[in-house]
Amino acid sequence: MTPSIRAALALLLCSVLAACASVAPSAPPSPDAPPVLLVSIDGFRSDYLDRGLTPNLSRLADEGVRGEGMTPSYPSLTFPNHYTLVTGLRPDHHGVVHNTMHDAQLGGFKGSDEANASDARWWNGAEPLWVTAERAGLHAATMFWPGSQAPIRGVRPTHWKAYDAAMSNDARVDEVVAWLAQPTPRIRFATLYFELLDKTGHSNGPDSPEMQRDIAAIDAAIGRLVQELDAHGLHDTNLVIVSDHGMAEVPPGQVIAIEDMVDVEDVDVVSTGQVVGFIPKRGHARAAEARLLGRHDRYECWKKEALPERWHFGTHPRIPPIVCQVDEGWDAIRRSEFAKRPAHARGSHGYDPALPSMRALFIARGPAFRAGARLPVFDNVDVYPLLAKLIGVPALPNDGTLAPLQPALR
């Protein structure tokens, strides 16, 4: 070895040692840091905040951070996006690809099926934050968050409840605050979920008097939450309020029959609504593709591997071979369901996430956040690295970045 090579190697070794010495070992998360409370208001479109019906939410936005809007991941549906928010992975990567799915080994999944909700095999494709927190020696509590009643990767949160639609908003608030207020075990990360606006939006549409009424009701629940946090000495809670998607109006009669899209003898129908999935039956693929693929009046269909790149969707085995996206303001359902439709306008989501009607809510307030910060529209995968930072746990590999939210942090 020549002197020059020996010198170069010595210099390289010194550089590596110096770099290693400059990286301090990561300290374990402190259980005494401020708690983090993540609240989901299912179906709260971002512009609902501008209707003059939300004094409590608007006050929190003024005192902390408001996002102009948050773009859901594709598909803009409830279960996929709730799991994205707590894993930072898009549905194509975490595996909860729709509210209604088919898995070759597990069979069918429906969001309304409690057996599916508590079966960890549907959720084990990703690790949500409450599991990461528990693994780090911290304690988490979840109120109805999709996935939270399953022992994901063998771990449950310290406190959790099976979904109960009959549990009032006030009761949900009171129980979550009680969890946060208990001296031991001290809860570091909690979630709270409200489904009211999603149900009202579907039944009556986003611009209905019923929606106006229930926006005010949810705002009152948020006001009660803040009041109870303060009353229990939890002033330092970092409160992050989000939604999973927005809502678009569907006028009466704007419905497509699945039977008019394809010969149902050629396919198994996996999902209906706005993101429609088909599995061609053996020997019928060519016929199904001939009928479905391409642009049609009010919808467009692709092979899963050919879906638009910007949706980051199409590789997971649970995604059906053919996916159709319905245009905003239309629903695709079986003809037998037509009679169940109301005569008045209703609401739907699941449309292209880039549409303003699909934009979700983002508000944050607490010691970690700057007062009066305003953020341009960002993707909902970016919430996960923010939450991991607030909780004090390492973010697992994910599809998000903290950069769009960094300006909102103190």
C-alpha positions as CSV (number, residue, x, y, z in Angstrom):
1,M,0.0,0.0,0.0
2,T,1.5,3.3,-1.0
3,P,1.9,6.2,1.5
4,S,-0.7,8.3,-0.4
5,I,-3.3,5.5,-0.3
6,R,-2.6,4.8,3.4
7,A,-3.0,8.5,4.2
8,A,-6.3,8.7,2.3
9,L,-7.7,5.7,4.2
10,A,-6.6,7.2,7.5
11,L,-8.4,10.4,6.6
12,L,-11.5,8.5,5.6
13,L,-11.5,6.5,8.8
14,C,-11.2,9.7,10.9
15,S,-14.1,11.3,9.0
16,V,-16.3,8.2,9.7
17,L,-15.4,8.2,13.4
18,A,-16.0,11.9,13.7
19,A,-19.4,11.6,12.0
20,C,-20.4,8.7,14.3
21,A,-19.3,10.7,17.3
22,S,-21.4,13.7,16.3
23,V,-24.6,11.6,16.3
24,A,-25.9,11.4,19.8
25,P,-27.8,8.3,20.8
26,S,-31.5,8.8,20.5
27,A,-33.1,9.4,23.9
28,P,-36.2,7.4,24.9
29,P,-39.4,9.4,24.6
30,S,-40.3,11.2,27.7
31,P,-43.6,10.2,29.3
32,D,-43.9,13.7,30.8
33,A,-44.1,15.5,27.5
34,P,-47.4,17.1,26.5
35,P,-50.0,14.6,25.4
36,V,-51.2,14.5,21.7
37,L,-54.9,14.2,20.9
38,L,-55.8,13.4,17.3
39,V,-59.5,14.1,16.5
40,S,-61.2,13.0,13.3
41,I,-64.5,14.6,12.2
42,D,-65.4,12.2,9.5
43,G,-66.6,14.0,6.3
44,F,-65.8,17.5,7.4
45,R,-65.1,19.4,4.2
46,S,-62.4,22.0,4.7
47,D,-64.7,24.9,3.6
48,Y,-67.3,24.1,6.2
49,L,-65.1,26.1,8.5
50,D,-66.1,29.3,6.5
51,R,-69.9,29.0,7.1
52,G,-70.0,30.9,10.3
53,L,-71.2,27.9,12.2
54,T,-68.0,26.9,14.0
55,P,-67.0,29.4,16.7
56,N,-65.0,26.8,18.6
57,L,-63.1,25.3,15.7
58,S,-62.5,28.7,14.3
59,R,-61.1,29.9,17.6
60,L,-58.7,26.9,17.7
61,A,-57.6,27.7,14.1
62,D,-57.0,31.4,15.0
63,E,-55.0,30.4,18.1
64,G,-53.0,27.8,16.3
65,V,-52.7,26.4,12.8
66,R,-55.2,26.1,9.9
67,G,-54.6,24.3,6.7
68,E,-56.2,25.7,3.6
69,G,-57.2,22.1,2.9
70,M,-55.8,18.6,3.1
71,T,-55.8,16.3,0.1
72,P,-57.0,12.8,0.9
73,S,-55.2,9.7,-0.5
74,Y,-56.8,7.7,-3.2
75,P,-59.4,6.5,-2.8
76,S,-61.0,9.3,-0.8
77,L,-62.9,6.9,1.4
78,T,-63.2,6.6,5.2
79,F,-61.2,3.4,6.1
80,P,-58.3,3.9,3.7
81,N,-57.7,7.5,4.8
82,H,-58.1,7.0,8.5
83,Y,-55.4,4.3,8.3
84,T,-53.2,6.6,6.2
85,L,-53.4,9.4,8.8
86,V,-51.9,7.1,11.5
87,T,-49.4,5.2,9.3
88,G,-48.2,7.8,6.8
89,L,-48.7,5.2,4.1
90,R,-51.0,5.5,1.1
91,P,-53.7,2.8,0.8
92,D,-51.7,1.1,-1.9
93,H,-49.0,0.5,0.6
94,H,-50.9,-0.2,3.9
95,G,-53.4,-2.5,2.3
96,V,-56.7,-1.0,3.5
97,V,-57.5,-0.1,-0.1
98,H,-61.3,0.5,0.1
99,N,-64.2,0.4,2.6
100,T,-65.2,-2.8,0.7
101,M,-62.4,-5.2,-0.3
102,H,-61.6,-8.7,-1.3
103,D,-58.5,-10.6,-0.2
104,A,-57.5,-13.9,-1.8
105,Q,-56.9,-15.5,1.6
106,L,-59.3,-13.6,3.9
107,G,-62.3,-13.3,1.7
108,G,-64.5,-10.1,1.8
109,F,-64.1,-7.0,4.0
110,K,-66.8,-4.5,4.8
111,G,-66.3,-1.5,7.0
112,S,-69.5,-2.1,8.8
113,D,-68.6,-5.7,9.7
114,E,-67.3,-5.8,13.3
115,A,-65.6,-9.1,12.6
116,N,-63.5,-7.5,10.0
117,A,-62.8,-4.4,12.2
118,S,-61.3,-6.6,14.9
119,D,-59.4,-9.0,12.6
120,A,-55.7,-7.9,12.7
121,R,-55.0,-9.7,9.4
122,W,-56.7,-6.9,7.5
123,W,-54.6,-4.2,9.3
124,N,-51.2,-5.8,9.7
125,G,-49.8,-4.4,6.5
126,A,-48.8,-1.3,8.5
127,E,-48.1,-0.2,12.0
128,P,-50.3,2.7,13.3
129,L,-48.9,5.2,15.8
130,W,-50.6,3.8,18.8
131,V,-48.7,0.5,18.3
132,T,-45.4,2.4,17.8
133,A,-46.1,4.4,21.0
134,E,-46.9,1.3,23.0
135,R,-43.7,-0.5,21.7
136,A,-41.7,2.6,22.8
137,G,-43.0,2.2,26.4
138,L,-45.6,5.0,26.1
139,H,-49.3,4.6,26.5
140,A,-52.0,5.2,23.9
141,A,-55.8,5.3,23.9
142,T,-58.2,5.2,21.0
143,M,-61.9,6.0,20.7
144,F,-63.3,4.3,17.6
145,W,-60.4,5.0,15.2
146,P,-60.7,2.5,12.3
147,G,-58.3,-0.4,13.0
148,S,-57.9,0.4,16.7
149,Q,-59.9,-2.5,18.0
150,A,-57.7,-5.1,16.3
151,P,-54.5,-6.4,18.0
152,I,-52.3,-5.0,15.1
153,R,-49.0,-6.9,15.0
154,G,-50.0,-8.3,18.4
155,V,-50.4,-4.9,20.1
156,R,-53.4,-3.1,21.3
157,P,-53.5,0.5,22.8
158,T,-53.7,0.7,26.6
159,H,-57.4,1.9,26.3
160,W,-59.7,1.2,23.3
161,K,-63.3,0.8,22.6
162,A,-65.2,-1.3,20.1
163,Y,-67.2,1.0,17.8
164,D,-70.6,2.0,19.2
165,A,-72.6,4.4,17.0
166,A,-75.1,5.0,19.9
167,M,-72.4,6.5,22.1
168,S,-73.1,10.2,22.3
169,N,-70.6,12.9,21.3
170,D,-70.5,14.1,24.9
171,A,-69.8,10.6,26.3
172,R,-66.9,10.2,23.8
173,V,-65.4,13.4,24.9
174,D,-65.8,12.7,28.6
175,E,-64.1,9.2,28.3
176,V,-61.2,10.4,26.2
177,V,-60.6,13.3,28.6
178,A,-60.8,10.9,31.5
179,W,-58.1,8.7,29.9
180,L,-55.8,11.7,29.4
181,A,-56.4,12.9,32.9
182,Q,-55.6,9.7,34.7
183,P,-52.2,10.0,36.6
184,T,-51.2,6.4,35.7
185,P,-50.7,5.1,33.2
186,R,-50.2,8.5,31.6
187,I,-51.6,8.6,28.1
188,R,-49.2,10.1,25.6
189,F,-51.3,9.7,22.4
190,A,-55.0,9.5,22.1
191,T,-57.5,9.5,19.2
192,L,-61.2,10.6,19.1
193,Y,-63.6,10.0,16.3
194,F,-67.0,11.6,15.3
195,E,-69.0,10.1,12.4
196,L,-72.0,12.5,12.5
197,L,-71.2,14.8,9.6
198,D,-70.4,11.9,7.2
199,K,-73.7,10.3,7.9
200,T,-75.6,13.6,7.5
201,G,-73.7,14.4,4.3
202,H,-74.6,11.0,2.8
203,S,-78.2,11.3,3.8
204,N,-78.9,14.9,3.0
205,G,-76.0,16.4,1.1
206,P,-73.3,18.9,2.1
207,D,-75.5,22.0,1.6
208,S,-78.6,20.8,3.4
209,P,-80.2,22.4,6.5
210,E,-79.4,19.2,8.3
211,M,-75.7,19.6,7.5
212,Q,-75.8,23.2,8.9
213,R,-77.4,21.9,12.1
214,D,-74.9,19.1,12.6
215,I,-71.8,21.2,11.8
216,A,-72.9,23.4,14.7
217,A,-73.5,20.2,16.8
218,I,-70.0,18.9,16.1
219,D,-68.5,22.3,16.9
220,A,-70.3,22.3,20.2
221,A,-68.7,18.9,20.9
222,I,-65.2,20.4,20.1
223,G,-66.0,23.3,22.5
224,R,-66.9,20.8,25.2
225,L,-63.7,18.9,24.5
226,V,-61.5,22.0,25.0
227,Q,-63.5,23.0,28.1
228,E,-63.0,19.6,29.7
229,L,-59.3,19.5,28.8
230,D,-58.8,22.8,30.5
231,A,-60.9,21.8,33.5
232,H,-58.7,18.7,34.0
233,G,-55.5,20.7,33.8
234,L,-54.6,19.4,30.3
235,H,-54.0,22.9,28.9
236,D,-50.7,21.7,27.3
237,T,-52.3,19.1,25.1
238,N,-51.2,19.2,21.4
239,L,-54.6,19.0,19.7
240,V,-54.7,18.0,16.0
241,I,-58.1,18.0,14.4
242,V,-58.5,16.4,11.0
243,S,-61.0,14.8,8.7
244,D,-60.6,12.0,6.2
245,H,-62.2,13.5,3.2
246,G,-64.8,16.1,2.1
247,M,-68.3,15.6,0.6
248,A,-69.9,16.4,-2.8
249,E,-73.6,16.8,-3.6
250,V,-75.3,14.1,-5.6
251,P,-78.5,15.5,-7.2
252,P,-81.5,13.3,-7.5
253,G,-81.4,10.9,-10.4
254,Q,-77.6,11.1,-10.9
255,V,-77.0,7.4,-10.6
256,I,-75.4,4.7,-12.8
257,A,-76.5,1.1,-12.8
258,I,-73.7,-1.4,-12.4
259,E,-75.6,-3.6,-14.8
260,D,-75.3,-0.9,-17.5
261,M,-71.5,-0.7,-17.0
262,V,-70.8,-4.4,-17.7
263,D,-72.5,-7.8,-18.1
264,V,-72.5,-9.0,-14.5
265,E,-72.1,-12.6,-15.8
266,D,-68.5,-11.6,-16.7
267,V,-67.4,-10.2,-13.4
268,D,-67.5,-10.3,-9.6
269,V,-68.3,-6.9,-8.3
270,V,-66.0,-6.1,-5.4
271,S,-67.1,-2.5,-4.6
272,T,-69.7,0.0,-5.8
273,G,-70.3,3.7,-5.2
274,Q,-67.6,6.0,-6.6
275,V,-64.5,3.7,-6.8
276,V,-65.9,0.6,-8.4
277,G,-63.9,-2.6,-8.5
278,F,-64.4,-5.6,-10.8
279,I,-62.7,-9.0,-10.9
280,P,-63.3,-10.7,-14.3
281,K,-64.5,-14.3,-14.0
282,R,-62.3,-17.0,-15.3
283,G,-62.4,-16.9,-19.1
284,H,-64.3,-13.6,-19.2
285,A,-61.5,-11.1,-18.9
286,R,-61.5,-10.1,-22.5
287,A,-65.2,-9.5,-22.5
288,A,-65.1,-7.5,-19.3
289,E,-62.2,-5.4,-20.5
290,A,-63.9,-4.7,-23.8
291,R,-67.0,-3.3,-22.0
292,L,-65.2,-1.4,-19.2
293,L,-61.8,-0.1,-20.1
294,G,-61.6,3.5,-21.2
295,R,-63.6,6.7,-20.9
296,H,-67.4,6.5,-20.7
297,D,-70.2,9.0,-20.0
298,R,-69.8,9.8,-16.2
299,Y,-67.0,7.4,-15.4
300,E,-63.6,6.0,-16.6
301,C,-62.1,2.5,-16.1
302,W,-58.5,1.2,-16.1
303,K,-56.6,-2.0,-15.5
304,K,-55.2,-1.5,-11.9
305,E,-51.6,-1.2,-13.2
306,A,-52.6,1.6,-15.6
307,L,-54.4,3.9,-13.1
308,P,-53.2,7.5,-13.1
309,E,-49.8,7.8,-11.5
310,R,-50.8,10.8,-9.3
311,W,-53.2,8.5,-7.4
312,H,-50.3,6.3,-6.2
313,F,-52.6,3.3,-6.5
314,G,-52.6,0.0,-8.3
315,T,-50.0,-2.4,-6.9
316,H,-51.6,-4.0,-3.8
317,P,-53.0,-7.5,-4.3
318,R,-56.3,-6.4,-2.7
319,I,-57.0,-3.9,-5.5
320,P,-59.3,-5.5,-8.1
321,P,-57.9,-6.0,-11.6
322,I,-60.3,-3.3,-13.1
323,V,-61.0,-0.1,-11.3
324,C,-63.6,2.5,-12.4
325,Q,-63.7,6.1,-11.1
326,V,-67.1,7.8,-11.2
327,D,-67.3,11.5,-11.9
328,E,-68.1,13.9,-9.2
329,G,-71.8,14.1,-8.3
330,W,-72.6,10.6,-9.5
331,D,-72.9,7.2,-7.8
332,A,-72.7,3.7,-9.4
333,I,-74.8,1.1,-7.6
334,R,-76.8,-2.0,-8.4
335,R,-80.2,-1.4,-10.1
336,S,-81.9,-3.1,-7.2
337,E,-80.7,-0.3,-4.9
338,F,-82.3,2.5,-6.9
339,A,-85.6,2.3,-5.0
340,K,-83.8,3.1,-1.7
341,R,-82.5,6.4,-3.0
342,P,-84.1,9.5,-1.5
343,A,-86.0,11.9,-3.8
344,H,-83.8,14.8,-2.6
345,A,-80.1,15.5,-3.0
346,R,-77.7,13.4,-1.1
347,G,-73.9,13.4,-0.7
348,S,-70.9,11.2,-1.6
349,H,-67.2,11.1,-1.5
350,G,-64.7,8.8,-3.1
351,Y,-64.1,11.1,-6.1
352,D,-60.8,12.3,-7.4
353,P,-58.9,13.5,-4.3
354,A,-57.7,16.6,-6.2
355,L,-61.2,18.0,-6.3
356,P,-61.9,20.9,-3.9
357,S,-65.0,19.1,-2.7
358,M,-62.8,16.2,-1.4
359,R,-60.5,18.5,0.7
360,A,-60.3,17.5,4.3
361,L,-59.9,19.6,7.5
362,F,-56.7,20.4,9.3
363,I,-56.5,22.4,12.5
364,A,-53.8,22.2,15.2
365,R,-53.3,24.0,18.5
366,G,-51.0,23.5,21.5
367,P,-47.5,24.3,22.8
368,A,-45.8,22.7,19.7
369,F,-47.6,25.0,17.3
370,R,-47.3,28.7,16.2
371,A,-50.3,30.9,16.7
372,G,-52.0,32.1,13.6
373,A,-50.0,29.9,11.2
374,R,-51.7,29.2,7.8
375,L,-50.7,26.3,5.5
376,P,-51.4,25.8,1.9
377,V,-53.0,22.6,0.8
378,F,-50.9,19.5,1.6
379,D,-51.3,15.7,1.3
380,N,-52.7,13.8,4.3
381,V,-49.7,11.4,4.4
382,D,-47.8,14.4,5.9
383,V,-49.8,14.2,9.1
384,Y,-48.0,11.0,10.2
385,P,-44.5,12.4,10.5
386,L,-45.9,15.4,12.4
387,L,-47.7,13.2,14.9
388,A,-44.6,11.0,15.4
389,K,-42.5,14.1,16.1
390,L,-45.1,15.4,18.6
391,I,-45.4,12.0,20.4
392,G,-41.6,11.6,20.4
393,V,-41.4,8.2,18.6
394,P,-39.4,7.5,15.4
395,A,-41.5,7.7,12.3
396,L,-41.5,4.4,10.4
397,P,-40.9,4.4,6.7
398,N,-43.8,6.3,5.2
399,D,-45.0,8.2,2.1
400,G,-45.2,11.6,3.9
401,T,-42.8,14.5,4.8
402,L,-42.8,17.0,7.6
403,A,-41.7,19.8,5.3
404,P,-45.2,21.2,4.5
405,L,-46.1,21.4,8.2
406,Q,-42.7,22.5,9.5
407,P,-43.6,26.2,9.2
408,A,-46.4,25.7,11.7
409,L,-44.1,24.4,14.5
410,R,-42.6,26.5,17.1
